[in-house]
Amino acid sequence: WCLGTGEYIHKKQLVLQSIKKSIEDERALQARAMELLDDAEEQHNQRLQTLEQQKERLTINLLPKLHTELTTTMLLFDNPKEDSTTKQFFDKHNIPYVHPQVELSALTERRETAEKINALQSTQEHLVHMQGALIQHVSEEAKKELETQQRMLEAETTRLVTAAHAQPHEAALRRSSIQAIQAENKQVESTLQEDFGPIPSNFLDPITLKLMTDPVLADDGYTYEREAILDWWSKNDISPVTKKPLPRGNLQPNVQLLSDITEWKNQRRAVSQKMPTG
């Protein structure tokens, strides 16, 4: 099919009108863009002008004034004897005034006080350390005495039990005496624990409960005296602490714990040597 002449002309006019409208819209957008650019340029010029005015005001008015005040202030401090003039200047400008010599003295006093406080804190820490070492030393001596009394008590208990079969009445009296001695020992032990404190628990072997001299770390994560754990393995195949199976022979020296025990013993020995005798 083909368009008639009238239809072709009509279609052509429609296309031309559409193109003309697009051109007009584009020109309108360009005009709007130019207006916005002109507005932006005008605002920019206004801001530049404002900045120039502020710069001129600072240069002409404020800077000379600040320079004059600074010069005056420096002159006042160059003549420290004129305290009254300096104070008047500070009062005029609502500035808290403290004479430089007074301020320097206050700073010096604060520094000296801080140094004295630090020295006192160091002395206090040293005294606390020495007190702890002394307590450990006295605690060890008291513990030895308590152990001696306990061994004597055990020996006496064995003798009384042996004699109980032959002399029931006398045995009953002696059992009462033993109970009284045991109660007294418990009270003494409690007093020692409160006054001096025990040996650090991590220094004691879990099997013998004695101070370790050769601590070794086993696979159960606990540290033992080497001879004690080897003797334990000769009779058992479980952990003394966890009661779970414990592989034999895998022992690692606990170097850090041995170092801590050695340092602790050295501190007690040093305190013991410093204590007066007789």
C-alpha atoms as an extended CHARMM CRD file, in Angstrom:
* protein
*
       278  EXT
         1         1  TRP       CA              0.0000000000        0.0000000000        0.0000000000  PROA      1               0.0000000000
         2         2  CYS       CA              1.1180000000        3.6010000000       -0.3380000000  PROA      2               0.0000000000
         3         3  LEU       CA              0.1870000000        6.8970000000        1.3040000000  PROA      3               0.0000000000
         4         4  GLY       CA             -1.8390000000        9.4460000000       -0.5110000000  PROA      4               0.0000000000
         5         5  THR       CA             -0.4610000000       12.9320000000       -1.0870000000  PROA      5               0.0000000000
         6         6  GLY       CA             -2.5410000000       14.4660000000        1.6800000000  PROA      6               0.0000000000
         7         7  GLU       CA             -1.5700000000       11.8170000000        4.1970000000  PROA      7               0.0000000000
         8         8  TYR       CA              2.1490000000       12.1280000000        3.3300000000  PROA      8               0.0000000000
         9         9  ILE       CA              2.0630000000       15.8880000000        3.8230000000  PROA      9               0.0000000000
        10        10  HSD       CA              0.2480000000       15.4560000000        7.1360000000  PROA      10              0.0000000000
        11        11  LYS       CA              2.7920000000       12.9100000000        8.3850000000  PROA      11              0.0000000000
        12        12  LYS       CA              5.6320000000       15.1650000000        7.3140000000  PROA      12              0.0000000000
        13        13  GLN       CA              4.1480000000       18.1150000000        9.1880000000  PROA      13              0.0000000000
        14        14  LEU       CA              3.7820000000       16.0290000000       12.3330000000  PROA      14              0.0000000000
        15        15  VAL       CA              7.4310000000       14.9720000000       12.1620000000  PROA      15              0.0000000000
        16        16  LEU       CA              8.5700000000       18.5280000000       11.5600000000  PROA      16              0.0000000000
        17        17  GLN       CA              6.4960000000       19.7610000000       14.5010000000  PROA      17              0.0000000000
        18        18  SER       CA              8.0280000000       17.0840000000       16.7450000000  PROA      18              0.0000000000
        19        19  ILE       CA             11.5510000000       18.0650000000       15.6610000000  PROA      19              0.0000000000
        20        20  LYS       CA             10.7620000000       21.7460000000       16.1550000000  PROA      20              0.0000000000
        21        21  LYS       CA              9.3880000000       21.0420000000       19.6470000000  PROA      21              0.0000000000
        22        22  SER       CA             12.5100000000       19.0560000000       20.5650000000  PROA      22              0.0000000000
        23        23  ILE       CA             14.7040000000       21.9340000000       19.3790000000  PROA      23              0.0000000000
        24        24  GLU       CA             12.6800000000       24.4100000000       21.4090000000  PROA      24              0.0000000000
        25        25  ASP       CA             12.8970000000       22.2170000000       24.5070000000  PROA      25              0.0000000000
        26        26  GLU       CA             16.6650000000       21.9040000000       24.0560000000  PROA      26              0.0000000000
        27        27  ARG       CA             17.0050000000       25.6740000000       23.6880000000  PROA      27              0.0000000000
        28        28  ALA       CA             14.8830000000       26.1730000000       26.8130000000  PROA      28              0.0000000000
        29        29  LEU       CA             17.1500000000       23.8160000000       28.7640000000  PROA      29              0.0000000000
        30        30  GLN       CA             20.2360000000       25.6240000000       27.5070000000  PROA      30              0.0000000000
        31        31  ALA       CA             18.7200000000       28.9570000000       28.5150000000  PROA      31              0.0000000000
        32        32  ARG       CA             17.9100000000       27.5880000000       31.9760000000  PROA      32              0.0000000000
        33        33  ALA       CA             21.4370000000       26.2510000000       32.3270000000  PROA      33              0.0000000000
        34        34  MET       CA             22.8630000000       29.6270000000       31.3720000000  PROA      34              0.0000000000
        35        35  GLU       CA             20.6720000000       31.3000000000       33.9860000000  PROA      35              0.0000000000
        36        36  LEU       CA             21.8970000000       28.9090000000       36.6390000000  PROA      36              0.0000000000
        37        37  LEU       CA             25.5030000000       29.5240000000       35.6240000000  PROA      37              0.0000000000
        38        38  ASP       CA             24.9500000000       33.2710000000       35.7780000000  PROA      38              0.0000000000
        39        39  ASP       CA             23.3970000000       32.9240000000       39.2540000000  PROA      39              0.0000000000
        40        40  ALA       CA             26.2980000000       30.7690000000       40.4440000000  PROA      40              0.0000000000
        41        41  GLU       CA             28.8260000000       33.2360000000       39.0590000000  PROA      41              0.0000000000
        42        42  GLU       CA             27.0410000000       36.0910000000       40.7650000000  PROA      42              0.0000000000
        43        43  GLN       CA             26.9910000000       34.2350000000       44.1040000000  PROA      43              0.0000000000
        44        44  HSD       CA             30.6680000000       33.4180000000       43.6890000000  PROA      44              0.0000000000
        45        45  ASN       CA             31.4840000000       37.0540000000       43.0180000000  PROA      45              0.0000000000
        46        46  GLN       CA             29.4690000000       38.1070000000       46.0640000000  PROA      46              0.0000000000
        47        47  ARG       CA             31.3540000000       35.6590000000       48.2660000000  PROA      47              0.0000000000
        48        48  LEU       CA             34.6760000000       36.8490000000       46.8940000000  PROA      48              0.0000000000
        49        49  GLN       CA             33.6490000000       40.3940000000       47.6110000000  PROA      49              0.0000000000
        50        50  THR       CA             32.6290000000       39.4670000000       51.1510000000  PROA      50              0.0000000000
        51        51  LEU       CA             35.9600000000       37.7280000000       51.7320000000  PROA      51              0.0000000000
        52        52  GLU       CA             37.8320000000       40.7310000000       50.3890000000  PROA      52              0.0000000000
        53        53  GLN       CA             35.8990000000       42.9690000000       52.7670000000  PROA      53              0.0000000000
        54        54  GLN       CA             36.6740000000       40.6800000000       55.7160000000  PROA      54              0.0000000000
        55        55  LYS       CA             40.3460000000       40.5940000000       54.7290000000  PROA      55              0.0000000000
        56        56  GLU       CA             40.4240000000       44.3700000000       54.4700000000  PROA      56              0.0000000000
        57        57  ARG       CA             38.7490000000       44.7350000000       57.8770000000  PROA      57              0.0000000000
        58        58  LEU       CA             41.2430000000       42.3410000000       59.4490000000  PROA      58              0.0000000000
        59        59  THR       CA             44.2020000000       44.0510000000       57.8040000000  PROA      59              0.0000000000
        60        60  ILE       CA             43.1270000000       47.6030000000       58.5400000000  PROA      60              0.0000000000
        61        61  ASN       CA             41.3520000000       47.2550000000       61.8870000000  PROA      61              0.0000000000
        62        62  LEU       CA             41.9250000000       44.0490000000       63.8440000000  PROA      62              0.0000000000
        63        63  LEU       CA             45.5460000000       43.1990000000       63.0790000000  PROA      63              0.0000000000
        64        64  PRO       CA             46.9420000000       46.5980000000       64.1000000000  PROA      64              0.0000000000
        65        65  LYS       CA             44.8690000000       46.4660000000       67.2760000000  PROA      65              0.0000000000
        66        66  LEU       CA             46.1290000000       42.9700000000       68.1180000000  PROA      66              0.0000000000
        67        67  HSD       CA             49.6830000000       44.0150000000       67.3400000000  PROA      67              0.0000000000
        68        68  THR       CA             49.3520000000       47.0200000000       69.6580000000  PROA      68              0.0000000000
        69        69  GLU       CA             47.9460000000       44.8920000000       72.4910000000  PROA      69              0.0000000000
        70        70  LEU       CA             50.6620000000       42.2770000000       72.0070000000  PROA      70              0.0000000000
        71        71  THR       CA             53.3630000000       44.9220000000       72.0540000000  PROA      71              0.0000000000
        72        72  THR       CA             51.8960000000       46.4190000000       75.2130000000  PROA      72              0.0000000000
        73        73  THR       CA             51.7170000000       43.0300000000       76.8780000000  PROA      73              0.0000000000
        74        74  MET       CA             55.3180000000       42.1920000000       75.9910000000  PROA      74              0.0000000000
        75        75  LEU       CA             56.4520000000       45.5230000000       77.3790000000  PROA      75              0.0000000000
        76        76  LEU       CA             54.6300000000       44.7880000000       80.6140000000  PROA      76              0.0000000000
        77        77  PHE       CA             56.3380000000       41.4170000000       80.9750000000  PROA      77              0.0000000000
        78        78  ASP       CA             59.6790000000       42.9460000000       80.0690000000  PROA      78              0.0000000000
        79        79  ASN       CA             59.3030000000       45.0520000000       83.2510000000  PROA      79              0.0000000000
        80        80  PRO       CA             58.3090000000       42.4860000000       85.9260000000  PROA      80              0.0000000000
        81        81  LYS       CA             58.7360000000       45.0900000000       88.6890000000  PROA      81              0.0000000000
        82        82  GLU       CA             55.7070000000       46.9780000000       87.4420000000  PROA      82              0.0000000000
        83        83  ASP       CA             53.2940000000       44.4360000000       88.9620000000  PROA      83              0.0000000000
        84        84  SER       CA             50.5400000000       46.9600000000       89.5250000000  PROA      84              0.0000000000
        85        85  THR       CA             50.5300000000       48.0240000000       85.8500000000  PROA      85              0.0000000000
        86        86  THR       CA             50.4830000000       44.4140000000       84.7370000000  PROA      86              0.0000000000
        87        87  LYS       CA             47.6260000000       43.6090000000       87.0610000000  PROA      87              0.0000000000
        88        88  GLN       CA             45.6620000000       46.6140000000       85.8120000000  PROA      88              0.0000000000
        89        89  PHE       CA             46.1380000000       45.4580000000       82.2330000000  PROA      89              0.0000000000
        90        90  PHE       CA             44.9400000000       41.9240000000       83.0640000000  PROA      90              0.0000000000
        91        91  ASP       CA             41.9680000000       43.2670000000       85.0140000000  PROA      91              0.0000000000
        92        92  LYS       CA             41.0370000000       45.5320000000       82.1120000000  PROA      92              0.0000000000
        93        93  HSD       CA             40.8980000000       42.5830000000       79.7510000000  PROA      93              0.0000000000
        94        94  ASN       CA             39.2290000000       40.1960000000       82.2730000000  PROA      94              0.0000000000
        95        95  ILE       CA             42.2660000000       37.9000000000       82.4130000000  PROA      95              0.0000000000
        96        96  PRO       CA             43.0160000000       36.0580000000       85.6950000000  PROA      96              0.0000000000
        97        97  TYR       CA             46.2720000000       37.4870000000       87.0140000000  PROA      97              0.0000000000
        98        98  VAL       CA             48.9070000000       35.4470000000       88.8620000000  PROA      98              0.0000000000
        99        99  HSD       CA             52.3780000000       36.8120000000       89.4270000000  PROA      99              0.0000000000
       100       100  PRO       CA             54.9330000000       34.7050000000       87.4950000000  PROA      100             0.0000000000
       101       101  GLN       CA             57.0480000000       34.1790000000       90.5890000000  PROA      101             0.0000000000
       102       102  VAL       CA             54.0390000000       32.9070000000       92.5640000000  PROA      102             0.0000000000
       103       103  GLU       CA             53.0340000000       30.5890000000       89.7370000000  PROA      103             0.0000000000
       104       104  LEU       CA             56.5980000000       29.2680000000       89.4330000000  PROA      104             0.0000000000
       105       105  SER       CA             56.7410000000       28.6060000000       93.1780000000  PROA      105             0.0000000000
       106       106  ALA       CA             53.4280000000       26.7370000000       93.0350000000  PROA      106             0.0000000000
       107       107  LEU       CA             54.6380000000       24.5870000000       90.1320000000  PROA      107             0.0000000000
       108       108  THR       CA             57.8820000000       23.8160000000       91.9620000000  PROA      108             0.0000000000
       109       109  GLU       CA             55.9980000000       22.8600000000       95.1160000000  PROA      109             0.0000000000
       110       110  ARG       CA             53.6330000000       20.5660000000       93.1700000000  PROA      110             0.0000000000
       111       111  ARG       CA             56.5870000000       18.8570000000       91.4720000000  PROA      111             0.0000000000
       112       112  GLU       CA             58.4090000000       18.3150000000       94.7760000000  PROA      112             0.0000000000
       113       113  THR       CA             55.2150000000       16.9520000000       96.3550000000  PROA      113             0.0000000000
       114       114  ALA       CA             54.7590000000       14.5110000000       93.4700000000  PROA      114             0.0000000000
       115       115  GLU       CA             58.3590000000       13.3300000000       93.8480000000  PROA      115             0.0000000000
       116       116  LYS       CA             57.8580000000       12.7890000000       97.5940000000  PROA      116             0.0000000000
       117       117  ILE       CA             54.6500000000       10.8410000000       96.9520000000  PROA      117             0.0000000000
       118       118  ASN       CA             56.4340000000        8.6100000000       94.4330000000  PROA      118             0.0000000000
       119       119  ALA       CA             59.2670000000        8.0000000000       96.8970000000  PROA      119             0.0000000000
       120       120  LEU       CA             56.7850000000        7.1110000000       99.6470000000  PROA      120             0.0000000000
       121       121  GLN       CA             54.9300000000        4.7220000000       97.3260000000  PROA      121             0.0000000000
       122       122  SER       CA             58.1970000000        2.9890000000       96.4110000000  PROA      122             0.0000000000
       123       123  THR       CA             59.1150000000        2.6680000000      100.0900000000  PROA      123             0.0000000000
       124       124  GLN       CA             55.6600000000        1.3260000000      100.9080000000  PROA      124             0.0000000000
       125       125  GLU       CA             55.8640000000       -1.2790000000       98.1370000000  PROA      125             0.0000000000
       126       126  HSD       CA             59.3040000000       -2.3690000000       99.3970000000  PROA      126             0.0000000000
       127       127  LEU       CA             57.9910000000       -2.6810000000      102.9600000000  PROA      127             0.0000000000
       128       128  VAL       CA             54.9890000000       -4.7270000000      101.7810000000  PROA      128             0.0000000000
       129       129  HSD       CA             57.3320000000       -7.0230000000       99.8620000000  PROA      129             0.0000000000
       130       130  MET       CA             59.6150000000       -7.4570000000      102.8770000000  PROA      130             0.0000000000
       131       131  GLN       CA             56.6060000000       -8.0430000000      105.1320000000  PROA      131             0.0000000000
       132       132  GLY       CA             55.3360000000      -10.7790000000      102.8240000000  PROA      132             0.0000000000
       133       133  ALA       CA             58.7590000000      -12.4530000000      102.7800000000  PROA      133             0.0000000000
       134       134  LEU       CA             58.9950000000      -12.2500000000      106.5770000000  PROA      134             0.0000000000
       135       135  ILE       CA             55.5090000000      -13.7190000000      106.9730000000  PROA      135             0.0000000000
       136       136  GLN       CA             56.4390000000      -16.6030000000      104.6890000000  PROA      136             0.0000000000
       137       137  HSD       CA             59.5890000000      -17.2620000000      106.7220000000  PROA      137             0.0000000000
       138       138  VAL       CA             57.7660000000      -17.2200000000      110.0590000000  PROA      138             0.0000000000
       139       139  SER       CA             54.9670000000      -19.3240000000      108.5470000000  PROA      139             0.0000000000
       140       140  GLU       CA             57.4700000000      -21.9920000000      107.4600000000  PROA      140             0.0000000000
       141       141  GLU       CA             59.0440000000      -22.1580000000      110.9160000000  PROA      141             0.0000000000
       142       142  ALA       CA             55.6260000000      -22.3820000000      112.5730000000  PROA      142             0.0000000000
       143       143  LYS       CA             54.5400000000      -25.0460000000      110.1220000000  PROA      143             0.0000000000
       144       144  LYS       CA             57.6030000000      -27.1630000000      110.9360000000  PROA      144             0.0000000000
       145       145  GLU       CA             56.8070000000      -26.8610000000      114.6270000000  PROA      145             0.0000000000
       146       146  LEU       CA             53.2070000000      -27.8850000000      113.9640000000  PROA      146             0.0000000000
       147       147  GLU       CA             54.3360000000      -30.8990000000      111.9370000000  PROA      147             0.0000000000
       148       148  THR       CA             56.6110000000      -31.9440000000      114.8190000000  PROA      148             0.0000000000
       149       149  GLN       CA             53.6860000000      -31.7320000000      117.2270000000  PROA      149             0.0000000000
       150       150  GLN       CA             51.4940000000      -33.7320000000      114.8560000000  PROA      150             0.0000000000
       151       151  ARG       CA             54.1240000000      -36.5030000000      114.6010000000  PROA      151             0.0000000000
       152       152  MET       CA             54.3680000000      -36.5940000000      118.3790000000  PROA      152             0.0000000000
       153       153  LEU       CA             50.5840000000      -36.7820000000      118.5640000000  PROA      153             0.0000000000
       154       154  GLU       CA             50.4680000000      -39.6520000000      116.0930000000  PROA      154             0.0000000000
       155       155  ALA       CA             53.1060000000      -41.5450000000      118.0870000000  PROA      155             0.0000000000
       156       156  GLU       CA             51.1460000000      -40.9480000000      121.2830000000  PROA      156             0.0000000000
       157       157  THR       CA             47.9300000000      -42.0650000000      119.5710000000  PROA      157             0.0000000000
       158       158  THR       CA             49.5430000000      -45.3150000000      118.4420000000  PROA      158             0.0000000000
       159       159  ARG       CA             50.8370000000      -46.0050000000      121.9450000000  PROA      159             0.0000000000
       160       160  LEU       CA             47.4350000000      -45.2890000000      123.5010000000  PROA      160             0.0000000000
       161       161  VAL       CA             45.6100000000      -47.5380000000      121.0440000000  PROA      161             0.0000000000
       162       162  THR       CA             48.0570000000      -50.3410000000      121.8020000000  PROA      162             0.0000000000
       163       163  ALA       CA             47.5230000000      -49.9350000000      125.5280000000  PROA      163             0.0000000000
       164       164  ALA       CA             43.7140000000      -49.6230000000      125.1410000000  PROA      164             0.0000000000
       165       165  HSD       CA             43.1810000000      -53.3990000000      125.0450000000  PROA      165             0.0000000000
       166       166  ALA       CA             44.9050000000      -53.9300000000      128.4160000000  PROA      166             0.0000000000
       167       167  GLN       CA             43.5710000000      -50.9050000000      130.2750000000  PROA      167             0.0000000000
       168       168  PRO       CA             40.1730000000      -49.7930000000      128.8910000000  PROA      168             0.0000000000
       169       169  HSD       CA             39.5340000000      -47.0870000000      131.5200000000  PROA      169             0.0000000000
       170       170  GLU       CA             42.9850000000      -45.5670000000      131.2160000000  PROA      170             0.0000000000
       171       171  ALA       CA             42.7150000000      -45.7430000000      127.4150000000  PROA      171             0.0000000000
       172       172  ALA       CA             39.4480000000      -43.8040000000      127.5010000000  PROA      172             0.0000000000
       173       173  LEU       CA             41.0770000000      -41.0580000000      129.5570000000  PROA      173             0.0000000000
       174       174  ARG       CA             44.0020000000      -40.8960000000      127.1890000000  PROA      174             0.0000000000
       175       175  ARG       CA             41.6590000000      -40.7440000000      124.1630000000  PROA      175             0.0000000000
       176       176  SER       CA             40.0220000000      -37.6930000000      125.7550000000  PROA      176             0.0000000000
       177       177  SER       CA             43.4560000000      -36.1750000000      126.1750000000  PROA      177             0.0000000000
       178       178  ILE       CA             44.2610000000      -36.9040000000      122.5330000000  PROA      178             0.0000000000
       179       179  GLN       CA             41.0350000000      -35.2480000000      121.3700000000  PROA      179             0.0000000000
       180       180  ALA       CA             41.8560000000      -32.1510000000      123.4110000000  PROA      180             0.0000000000
       181       181  ILE       CA             45.3730000000      -32.0290000000      121.9200000000  PROA      181             0.0000000000
       182       182  GLN       CA             43.9560000000      -32.4780000000      118.4100000000  PROA      182             0.0000000000
       183       183  ALA       CA             41.4880000000      -29.6260000000      118.9480000000  PROA      183             0.0000000000
       184       184  GLU       CA             44.3120000000      -27.4320000000      120.2430000000  PROA      184             0.0000000000
       185       185  ASN       CA             46.4660000000      -28.2670000000      117.1980000000  PROA      185             0.0000000000
       186       186  LYS       CA             43.6180000000      -27.4450000000      114.8490000000  PROA      186             0.0000000000
       187       187  GLN       CA             43.2070000000      -24.0770000000      116.5780000000  PROA      187             0.0000000000
       188       188  VAL       CA             46.9610000000      -23.4300000000      116.2980000000  PROA      188             0.0000000000
       189       189  GLU       CA             46.9380000000      -24.3880000000      112.6290000000  PROA      189             0.0000000000
       190       190  SER       CA             43.9580000000      -22.1090000000      111.9850000000  PROA      190             0.0000000000
       191       191  THR       CA             45.7610000000      -19.2380000000      113.7460000000  PROA      191             0.0000000000
       192       192  LEU       CA             48.8860000000      -19.8120000000      111.6510000000  PROA      192             0.0000000000
       193       193  GLN       CA             46.8540000000      -19.8100000000      108.4610000000  PROA      193             0.0000000000
       194       194  GLU       CA             45.2280000000      -16.5030000000      109.4020000000  PROA      194             0.0000000000
       195       195  ASP       CA             48.4090000000      -14.7700000000      110.5860000000  PROA      195             0.0000000000
       196       196  PHE       CA             51.0080000000      -15.9620000000      108.1060000000  PROA      196             0.0000000000
       197       197  GLY       CA             49.2260000000      -17.5950000000      105.1720000000  PROA      197             0.0000000000
       198       198  PRO       CA             50.1400000000      -20.9950000000      103.6630000000  PROA      198             0.0000000000
       199       199  ILE       CA             52.8500000000      -21.8330000000      101.1550000000  PROA      199             0.0000000000
       200       200  PRO       CA             51.5040000000      -21.0020000000       97.6790000000  PROA      200             0.0000000000
       201       201  SER       CA             49.3910000000      -24.0130000000       96.7050000000  PROA      201             0.0000000000
       202       202  ASN       CA             50.8650000000      -24.2350000000       93.2030000000  PROA      202             0.0000000000
       203       203  PHE       CA             54.3010000000      -24.8100000000       94.8090000000  PROA      203             0.0000000000
       204       204  LEU       CA             53.0940000000      -28.0230000000       96.5110000000  PROA      204             0.0000000000
       205       205  ASP       CA             53.1300000000      -31.4530000000       94.8820000000  PROA      205             0.0000000000
       206       206  PRO       CA             49.4980000000      -32.7510000000       94.5750000000  PROA      206             0.0000000000
       207       207  ILE       CA             50.6130000000      -36.2400000000       95.7090000000  PROA      207             0.0000000000
       208       208  THR       CA             52.9040000000      -35.5700000000       98.6970000000  PROA      208             0.0000000000
       209       209  LEU       CA             51.6990000000      -32.0250000000       99.4560000000  PROA      209             0.0000000000
       210       210  LYS       CA             55.3400000000      -31.0010000000       99.8930000000  PROA      210             0.0000000000
       211       211  LEU       CA             57.2790000000      -28.1630000000       98.3320000000  PROA      211             0.0000000000
       212       212  MET       CA             58.5130000000      -29.2700000000       94.8870000000  PROA      212             0.0000000000
       213       213  THR       CA             62.2040000000      -29.2260000000       93.9830000000  PROA      213             0.0000000000
       214       214  ASP       CA             61.9660000000      -30.7970000000       90.4940000000  PROA      214             0.0000000000
       215       215  PRO       CA             58.5070000000      -29.8780000000       89.0890000000  PROA      215             0.0000000000
       216       216  VAL       CA             57.4360000000      -31.6160000000       85.8650000000  PROA      216             0.0000000000
       217       217  LEU       CA             54.2990000000      -31.1710000000       83.7470000000  PROA      217             0.0000000000
       218       218  ALA       CA             52.2790000000      -34.3000000000       82.8790000000  PROA      218             0.0000000000
       219       219  ASP       CA             49.7560000000      -34.8660000000       80.0820000000  PROA      219             0.0000000000
       220       220  ASP       CA             46.8140000000      -34.2150000000       82.4370000000  PROA      220             0.0000000000
       221       221  GLY       CA             47.9210000000      -30.5540000000       82.6480000000  PROA      221             0.0000000000
       222       222  TYR       CA             49.0680000000      -30.7320000000       86.2900000000  PROA      222             0.0000000000
       223       223  THR       CA             52.5740000000      -30.3070000000       87.7100000000  PROA      223             0.0000000000
       224       224  TYR       CA             54.1150000000      -32.9170000000       90.0420000000  PROA      224             0.0000000000
       225       225  GLU       CA             57.3880000000      -33.6160000000       91.8330000000  PROA      225             0.0000000000
       226       226  ARG       CA             59.3010000000      -35.9230000000       89.4710000000  PROA      226             0.0000000000
       227       227  GLU       CA             60.0260000000      -38.6470000000       92.0580000000  PROA      227             0.0000000000
       228       228  ALA       CA             56.4540000000      -38.5360000000       93.3640000000  PROA      228             0.0000000000
       229       229  ILE       CA             54.7920000000      -39.0350000000       89.9680000000  PROA      229             0.0000000000
       230       230  LEU       CA             57.2610000000      -41.7710000000       89.0020000000  PROA      230             0.0000000000
       231       231  ASP       CA             56.4990000000      -43.5850000000       92.2520000000  PROA      231             0.0000000000
       232       232  TRP       CA             52.7710000000      -43.0950000000       91.5790000000  PROA      232             0.0000000000
       233       233  TRP       CA             53.1120000000      -44.6430000000       88.1200000000  PROA      233             0.0000000000
       234       234  SER       CA             54.7490000000      -47.7110000000       89.6120000000  PROA      234             0.0000000000
       235       235  LYS       CA             51.4180000000      -48.4710000000       91.3090000000  PROA      235             0.0000000000
       236       236  ASN       CA             48.7590000000      -46.6530000000       89.2510000000  PROA      236             0.0000000000
       237       237  ASP       CA             47.9320000000      -45.8120000000       85.6540000000  PROA      237             0.0000000000
       238       238  ILE       CA             45.5080000000      -42.9330000000       86.2930000000  PROA      238             0.0000000000
       239       239  SER       CA             45.9950000000      -39.2520000000       87.0890000000  PROA      239             0.0000000000
       240       240  PRO       CA             46.3050000000      -38.4620000000       90.8370000000  PROA      240             0.0000000000
       241       241  VAL       CA             44.1450000000      -35.3800000000       90.3040000000  PROA      241             0.0000000000
       242       242  THR       CA             41.6110000000      -36.1160000000       87.5460000000  PROA      242             0.0000000000
       243       243  LYS       CA             41.4280000000      -39.9190000000       88.1910000000  PROA      243             0.0000000000
       244       244  LYS       CA             41.4450000000      -40.4390000000       84.4160000000  PROA      244             0.0000000000
       245       245  PRO       CA             43.9230000000      -42.6050000000       82.4600000000  PROA      245             0.0000000000
       246       246  LEU       CA             47.3290000000      -40.9130000000       82.3120000000  PROA      246             0.0000000000
       247       247  PRO       CA             49.9870000000      -42.0550000000       79.7780000000  PROA      247             0.0000000000
       248       248  ARG       CA             53.3010000000      -42.8400000000       81.4470000000  PROA      248             0.0000000000
       249       249  GLY       CA             56.6970000000      -41.3390000000       80.7950000000  PROA      249             0.0000000000
       250       250  ASN       CA             55.7130000000      -38.0740000000       79.0690000000  PROA      250             0.0000000000
       251       251  LEU       CA             57.0150000000      -35.4500000000       81.5070000000  PROA      251             0.0000000000
       252       252  GLN       CA             58.1520000000      -31.9220000000       80.6840000000  PROA      252             0.0000000000
       253       253  PRO       CA             60.1760000000      -29.8100000000       83.1650000000  PROA      253             0.0000000000
       254       254  ASN       CA             58.1010000000      -26.8480000000       84.4010000000  PROA      254             0.0000000000
       255       255  VAL       CA             60.8910000000      -24.2830000000       84.1330000000  PROA      255             0.0000000000
       256       256  GLN       CA             58.7540000000      -21.2610000000       84.9840000000  PROA      256             0.0000000000
       257       257  LEU       CA             57.3490000000      -22.8320000000       88.1670000000  PROA      257             0.0000000000
       258       258  LEU       CA             60.8390000000      -23.9470000000       89.2480000000  PROA      258             0.0000000000
       259       259  SER       CA             62.0520000000      -20.3670000000       88.7410000000  PROA      259             0.0000000000
       260       260  ASP       CA             59.1530000000      -19.0170000000       90.8310000000  PROA      260             0.0000000000
       261       261  ILE       CA             59.8600000000      -21.5190000000       93.6500000000  PROA      261             0.0000000000
       262       262  THR       CA             63.5760000000      -20.6860000000       93.6000000000  PROA      262             0.0000000000
       263       263  GLU       CA             62.8700000000      -16.9480000000       93.7630000000  PROA      263             0.0000000000
       264       264  TRP       CA             60.4090000000      -17.4640000000       96.6070000000  PROA      264             0.0000000000
       265       265  LYS       CA             62.9470000000      -19.5430000000       98.5720000000  PROA      265             0.0000000000
       266       266  ASN       CA             65.6950000000      -16.9680000000       97.9570000000  PROA      266             0.0000000000
       267       267  GLN       CA             63.4790000000      -14.1890000000       99.2780000000  PROA      267             0.0000000000
       268       268  ARG       CA             62.7290000000      -16.1580000000      102.4320000000  PROA      268             0.0000000000
       269       269  ARG       CA             66.4180000000      -17.0100000000      102.8660000000  PROA      269             0.0000000000
       270       270  ALA       CA             67.3830000000      -13.3400000000      102.5100000000  PROA      270             0.0000000000
       271       271  VAL       CA             64.8000000000      -12.3220000000      105.1120000000  PROA      271             0.0000000000
       272       272  SER       CA             65.9690000000      -15.0930000000      107.4240000000  PROA      272             0.0000000000
       273       273  GLN       CA             69.5760000000      -13.8770000000      107.2210000000  PROA      273             0.0000000000
       274       274  LYS       CA             68.5000000000      -10.3130000000      108.0450000000  PROA      274             0.0000000000
       275       275  MET       CA             66.4650000000      -11.3250000000      111.0960000000  PROA      275             0.0000000000
       276       276  PRO       CA             68.2990000000      -10.8690000000      114.4520000000  PROA      276             0.0000000000
       277       277  THR       CA             69.3610000000      -14.0650000000      116.2000000000  PROA      277             0.0000000000
       278       278  GLY       CA             69.4870000000      -14.8150000000      119.9020000000  PROA      278             0.0000000000
